[in-house]
Amino acid sequence: MKKDYKDKGLRLIRKGQQGMVHAIFSRFGLILFLLFIQVRILFDFFSGLKIFCRM
């Protein structure tokens, strides 16, 4: 009987760890994606300004 409780607890811990890893990486991926978009927009914006400012 005690072994059943241990197995259920271990399965619950493993599921919790997988959920935490998924949440961390999905947020990290989203932040990385948004950072890339921001850099791309700024690069395009300043490249467009280069046409008007001849140095």
MMTF fields as JSON, N, C-alpha, C and O atoms, coordinates in Angstrom:
{
  "mmtfVersion": "1.0.0",
  "mmtfProducer": "UNKNOWN",
  "numBonds": 219,
  "numAtoms": 220,
  "numGroups": 55,
  "numChains": 1,
  "numModels": 1,
  "chainsPerModel": [1],
  "groupsPerChain": [55],
  "chainIdList": ["A"],
  "bondAtomList": [4, 2, 8, 6, 12, 10, 16, 14, 20, 18, 24, 22, 28, 26, 32, 30, 36, 34, 40, 38, 44, 42, 48, 46, 52, 50, 56, 54, 60, 58, 64, 62, 68, 66, 72, 70, 76, 74, 80, 78, 84, 82, 88, 86, 92, 90, 96, 94, 100, 98, 104, 102, 108, 106, 112, 110, 116, 114, 120, 118, 124, 122, 128, 126, 132, 130, 136, 134, 140, 138, 144, 142, 148, 146, 152, 150, 156, 154, 160, 158, 164, 162, 168, 166, 172, 170, 176, 174, 180, 178, 184, 182, 188, 186, 192, 190, 196, 194, 200, 198, 204, 202, 208, 206, 212, 210, 216, 214],
  "bondOrderList": [1, 1, 1, 1, 1, 1, 1, 1, 1, 1, 1, 1, 1, 1, 1, 1, 1, 1, 1, 1, 1, 1, 1, 1, 1, 1, 1, 1, 1, 1, 1, 1, 1, 1, 1, 1, 1, 1, 1, 1, 1, 1, 1, 1, 1, 1, 1, 1, 1, 1, 1, 1, 1, 1],
  "groupList": [{"groupName": "MET", "atomNameList": ["N", "CA", "C", "O"], "elementList": ["N", "C", "C", "O"], "formalChargeList": [0, 0, 0, 0], "bondAtomList": [1, 0, 2, 1, 3, 2], "bondOrderList": [1, 1, 2], "singleLetterCode": "M", "chemCompType": "L-PEPTIDE LINKING"}, {"groupName": "LYS", "atomNameList": ["N", "CA", "C", "O"], "elementList": ["N", "C", "C", "O"], "formalChargeList": [0, 0, 0, 0], "bondAtomList": [1, 0, 2, 1, 3, 2], "bondOrderList": [1, 1, 2], "singleLetterCode": "K", "chemCompType": "L-PEPTIDE LINKING"}, {"groupName": "ASP", "atomNameList": ["N", "CA", "C", "O"], "elementList": ["N", "C", "C", "O"], "formalChargeList": [0, 0, 0, 0], "bondAtomList": [1, 0, 2, 1, 3, 2], "bondOrderList": [1, 1, 2], "singleLetterCode": "D", "chemCompType": "L-PEPTIDE LINKING"}, {"groupName": "TYR", "atomNameList": ["N", "CA", "C", "O"], "elementList": ["N", "C", "C", "O"], "formalChargeList": [0, 0, 0, 0], "bondAtomList": [1, 0, 2, 1, 3, 2], "bondOrderList": [1, 1, 2], "singleLetterCode": "Y", "chemCompType": "L-PEPTIDE LINKING"}, {"groupName": "GLY", "atomNameList": ["N", "CA", "C", "O"], "elementList": ["N", "C", "C", "O"], "formalChargeList": [0, 0, 0, 0], "bondAtomList": [1, 0, 2, 1, 3, 2], "bondOrderList": [1, 1, 2], "singleLetterCode": "G", "chemCompType": "PEPTIDE LINKING"}, {"groupName": "LEU", "atomNameList": ["N", "CA", "C", "O"], "elementList": ["N", "C", "C", "O"], "formalChargeList": [0, 0, 0, 0], "bondAtomList": [1, 0, 2, 1, 3, 2], "bondOrderList": [1, 1, 2], "singleLetterCode": "L", "chemCompType": "L-PEPTIDE LINKING"}, {"groupName": "ARG", "atomNameList": ["N", "CA", "C", "O"], "elementList": ["N", "C", "C", "O"], "formalChargeList": [0, 0, 0, 0], "bondAtomList": [1, 0, 2, 1, 3, 2], "bondOrderList": [1, 1, 2], "singleLetterCode": "R", "chemCompType": "L-PEPTIDE LINKING"}, {"groupName": "ILE", "atomNameList": ["N", "CA", "C", "O"], "elementList": ["N", "C", "C", "O"], "formalChargeList": [0, 0, 0, 0], "bondAtomList": [1, 0, 2, 1, 3, 2], "bondOrderList": [1, 1, 2], "singleLetterCode": "I", "chemCompType": "L-PEPTIDE LINKING"}, {"groupName": "GLN", "atomNameList": ["N", "CA", "C", "O"], "elementList": ["N", "C", "C", "O"], "formalChargeList": [0, 0, 0, 0], "bondAtomList": [1, 0, 2, 1, 3, 2], "bondOrderList": [1, 1, 2], "singleLetterCode": "Q", "chemCompType": "L-PEPTIDE LINKING"}, {"groupName": "VAL", "atomNameList": ["N", "CA", "C", "O"], "elementList": ["N", "C", "C", "O"], "formalChargeList": [0, 0, 0, 0], "bondAtomList": [1, 0, 2, 1, 3, 2], "bondOrderList": [1, 1, 2], "singleLetterCode": "V", "chemCompType": "L-PEPTIDE LINKING"}, {"groupName": "HIS", "atomNameList": ["N", "CA", "C", "O"], "elementList": ["N", "C", "C", "O"], "formalChargeList": [0, 0, 0, 0], "bondAtomList": [1, 0, 2, 1, 3, 2], "bondOrderList": [1, 1, 2], "singleLetterCode": "H", "chemCompType": "L-PEPTIDE LINKING"}, {"groupName": "ALA", "atomNameList": ["N", "CA", "C", "O"], "elementList": ["N", "C", "C", "O"], "formalChargeList": [0, 0, 0, 0], "bondAtomList": [1, 0, 2, 1, 3, 2], "bondOrderList": [1, 1, 2], "singleLetterCode": "A", "chemCompType": "L-PEPTIDE LINKING"}, {"groupName": "PHE", "atomNameList": ["N", "CA", "C", "O"], "elementList": ["N", "C", "C", "O"], "formalChargeList": [0, 0, 0, 0], "bondAtomList": [1, 0, 2, 1, 3, 2], "bondOrderList": [1, 1, 2], "singleLetterCode": "F", "chemCompType": "L-PEPTIDE LINKING"}, {"groupName": "SER", "atomNameList": ["N", "CA", "C", "O"], "elementList": ["N", "C", "C", "O"], "formalChargeList": [0, 0, 0, 0], "bondAtomList": [1, 0, 2, 1, 3, 2], "bondOrderList": [1, 1, 2], "singleLetterCode": "S", "chemCompType": "L-PEPTIDE LINKING"}, {"groupName": "CYS", "atomNameList": ["N", "CA", "C", "O"], "elementList": ["N", "C", "C", "O"], "formalChargeList": [0, 0, 0, 0], "bondAtomList": [1, 0, 2, 1, 3, 2], "bondOrderList": [1, 1, 2], "singleLetterCode": "C", "chemCompType": "L-PEPTIDE LINKING"}],
  "groupTypeList": [0, 1, 1, 2, 3, 1, 2, 1, 4, 5, 6, 5, 7, 6, 1, 4, 8, 8, 4, 0, 9, 10, 11, 7, 12, 13, 6, 12, 4, 5, 7, 5, 12, 5, 5, 12, 7, 8, 9, 6, 7, 5, 12, 2, 12, 12, 13, 4, 5, 1, 7, 12, 14, 6, 0],
  "groupIdList": [1, 2, 3, 4, 5, 6, 7, 8, 9, 10, 11, 12, 13, 14, 15, 16, 17, 18, 19, 20, 21, 22, 23, 24, 25, 26, 27, 28, 29, 30, 31, 32, 33, 34, 35, 36, 37, 38, 39, 40, 41, 42, 43, 44, 45, 46, 47, 48, 49, 50, 51, 52, 53, 54, 55],
  "secStructList": [7, 2, 2, 2, 2, 2, 2, 2, 2, 2, 2, 2, 2, 2, 2, 2, 2, 2, 2, 2, 2, 2, 2, 2, 2, 2, 2, 2, 2, 2, 2, 2, 2, 2, 2, 2, 2, 2, 2, 2, 2, 2, 2, 2, 2, 2, 2, 2, 2, 2, 2, 2, 7, 7, 7],
  "xCoordList": [0.803, 0.0, 0.848, 0.542, 1.906, 2.738, 3.421, 3.63, 3.761, 4.429, 3.519, 3.991, 2.234, 1.286, 1.289, 1.283, 1.297, 1.313, 2.604, 2.59, 3.715, 4.999, 4.997, 5.45, 4.486, 4.445, 3.56, 3.91, 2.424, 1.53, 2.178, 2.032, 2.889, 3.575, 4.669, 4.826, 5.425, 6.491, 5.919, 6.471, 4.82, 4.199, 3.703, 3.834, 3.142, 2.657, 3.81, 3.693, 4.926, 6.106, 6.651, 7.007, 6.716, 7.221, 6.329, 6.821, 5.025, 4.103, 4.27, 4.236, 4.449, 4.658, 5.931, 5.961, 6.988, 8.257, 8.121, 8.639, 7.44, 7.254, 6.437, 6.723, 5.434, 4.61, 5.407, 5.251, 6.272, 7.095, 8.093, 8.294, 8.717, 9.683, 8.976, 9.508, 7.802, 7.051, 6.679, 6.786, 6.245, 5.857, 7.061, 6.956, 8.195, 9.396, 9.849, 10.126, 9.925, 10.421, 9.42, 9.826, 8.153, 7.196, 7.245, 7.146, 7.395, 7.537, 8.857, 8.906, 9.922, 11.223, 11.171, 11.707, 10.53, 10.396, 9.597, 9.933, 8.535, 7.72, 8.507, 8.436, 9.249, 10.057, 11.139, 11.387, 11.778, 12.804, 12.206, 12.813, 11.034, 10.358, 10.006, 10.227, 9.458, 9.096, 10.334, 10.287, 11.424, 12.669, 13.17, 13.626, 13.087, 13.503, 12.646, 13.167, 11.346, 10.439, 10.777, 10.783, 11.058, 11.382, 12.669, 12.728, 13.678, 14.952, 14.741, 15.303, 13.948, 13.684, 12.959, 13.306, 11.964, 11.223, 12.138, 12.1, 12.96, 13.883, 14.899, 15.219, 15.405, 16.363, 15.725, 16.331, 14.506, 13.81, 13.523, 13.635, 13.154, 12.855, 14.089, 14.013, 15.23, 16.436, 17.03, 17.688, 16.805, 17.235, 16.423, 16.95, 15.154, 14.299, 14.704, 14.588, 15.17, 15.614, 16.91, 17.194, 17.687, 18.956, 18.741, 19.621, 17.598, 17.284, 17.172, 17.627, 16.57, 16.35, 17.592, 17.733, 18.465, 19.666, 20.879, 21.384, 21.339, 22.535, 23.751, 23.874, 24.642, 25.845, 27.056, 28.173],
  "yCoordList": [-1.2, 0.0, 1.267, 2.217, 1.29, 2.496, 2.755, 3.904, 1.694, 1.859, 2.563, 3.359, 2.273, 2.94, 4.447, 5.224, 4.859, 6.291, 6.945, 8.076, 6.236, 6.791, 6.951, 7.97, 5.941, 6.014, 7.165, 7.876, 7.338, 8.431, 9.784, 10.72, 9.88, 11.129, 11.445, 12.593, 10.425, 10.644, 11.056, 11.918, 10.437, 10.813, 12.256, 12.993, 12.646, 14.021, 15.017, 16.076, 14.677, 15.554, 15.666, 16.757, 14.544, 14.584, 15.43, 16.198, 15.293, 16.108, 17.587, 18.437, 17.887, 19.272, 19.849, 21.007, 19.047, 19.514, 19.746, 20.735, 18.862, 19.044, 20.301, 21.033, 20.554, 21.755, 23.017, 24.002, 22.997, 24.171, 24.414, 25.557, 23.364, 23.512, 24.07, 24.949, 23.57, 24.055, 25.526, 26.304, 25.914, 27.311, 28.242, 29.322, 27.83, 28.672, 28.847, 29.966, 27.759, 27.865, 28.56, 29.24, 28.414, 29.095, 30.606, 31.39, 31.021, 32.455, 32.975, 34.068, 32.21, 32.618, 32.753, 33.708, 31.805, 31.878, 33.086, 33.728, 33.395, 34.557, 35.855, 36.74, 35.969, 37.166, 37.305, 38.403, 36.198, 36.229, 36.645, 37.417, 36.137, 36.496, 37.977, 38.65, 38.49, 39.907, 40.802, 41.87, 40.384, 41.143, 41.187, 42.229, 40.071, 40.017, 40.949, 41.664, 40.94, 41.819, 43.283, 44.097, 43.615, 45.001, 45.446, 46.549, 44.615, 44.954, 45.109, 46.011, 44.245, 44.31, 45.615, 46.264, 45.99, 47.229, 48.44, 49.337, 48.472, 49.597, 49.66, 50.745, 48.516, 48.479, 49.009, 49.803, 48.57, 49.054, 50.553, 51.269, 51.023, 52.439, 53.291, 54.277, 52.923, 53.721, 53.562, 54.474, 52.431, 52.29, 53.198, 53.736, 53.377, 54.275, 55.73, 56.528, 56.088, 57.465, 57.783, 58.947, 56.776, 56.989, 57.606, 58.298, 57.363, 57.924, 59.45, 60.168, 59.935, 61.362, 62.106, 63.301, 61.444, 62.09, 61.604, 60.51, 62.396, 62.005, 62.549, 63.757, 61.665, 62.078, 61.869, 62.161],
  "zCoordList": [0.0, 0.0, 0.0, -0.721, 0.799, 0.863, -0.475, -0.863, -1.165, -2.451, -3.462, -4.273, -3.412, -4.311, -4.079, -5.034, -2.825, -2.518, -2.995, -3.481, -2.855, -3.315, -4.829, -5.35, -5.536, -6.998, -7.478, -8.42, -6.829, -7.21, -6.94, -7.726, -5.832, -5.504, -6.506, -6.922, -6.895, -7.876, -9.231, -9.914, -9.604, -10.881, -10.84, -11.817, -9.717, -9.573, -9.626, -10.243, -8.98, -9.009, -10.425, -10.87, -11.135, -12.517, -13.409, -14.235, -13.248, -14.051, -13.719, -14.609, -12.442, -12.041, -12.616, -13.035, -12.639, -13.203, -14.696, -15.216, -15.389, -16.83, -17.103, -18.051, -16.287, -16.462, -16.223, -16.946, -15.202, -14.916, -16.034, -16.444, -16.53, -17.63, -18.865, -19.542, -19.151, -20.311, -20.14, -21.088, -18.947, -18.706, -18.825, -19.406, -18.282, -18.344, -19.78, -20.212, -20.523, -21.884, -22.795, -23.737, -22.548, -23.417, -23.161, -24.104, -21.906, -21.621, -22.165, -22.73, -22.003, -22.511, -24.025, -24.587, -24.681, -26.132, -26.582, -27.577, -25.843, -26.176, -26.006, -26.858, -24.918, -24.673, -25.743, -26.242, -26.093, -27.129, -28.474, -29.215, -28.779, -30.031, -30.058, -31.065, -28.956, -28.901, -28.975, -29.585, -28.37, -28.457, -29.895, -30.366, -30.585, -31.986, -32.841, -33.697, -32.613, -33.362, -33.1, -34.024, -31.846, -31.493, -32.186, -32.73, -32.171, -32.823, -34.324, -34.946, -34.893, -36.336, -36.702, -37.688, -35.912, -36.184, -36.056, -36.898, -35.008, -34.839, -35.971, -36.455, -36.394, -37.504, -38.784, -39.503, -39.066, -40.258, -40.171, -41.166, -38.982, -38.787, -39.049, -39.781, -38.458, -38.635, -40.034, -40.534, -40.659, -42.046, -42.947, -43.921, -42.636, -43.397, -43.201, -44.131, -42.027, -41.759, -42.488, -42.769, -42.791, -43.47, -44.856, -45.369, -45.45, -46.774, -46.674, -47.564, -45.599, -45.443, -44.944, -45.205, -44.255, -43.677, -44.448, -44.194, -45.368, -46.131, -45.418, -45.212, -45.044, -44.337, -45.198, -44.771]
}
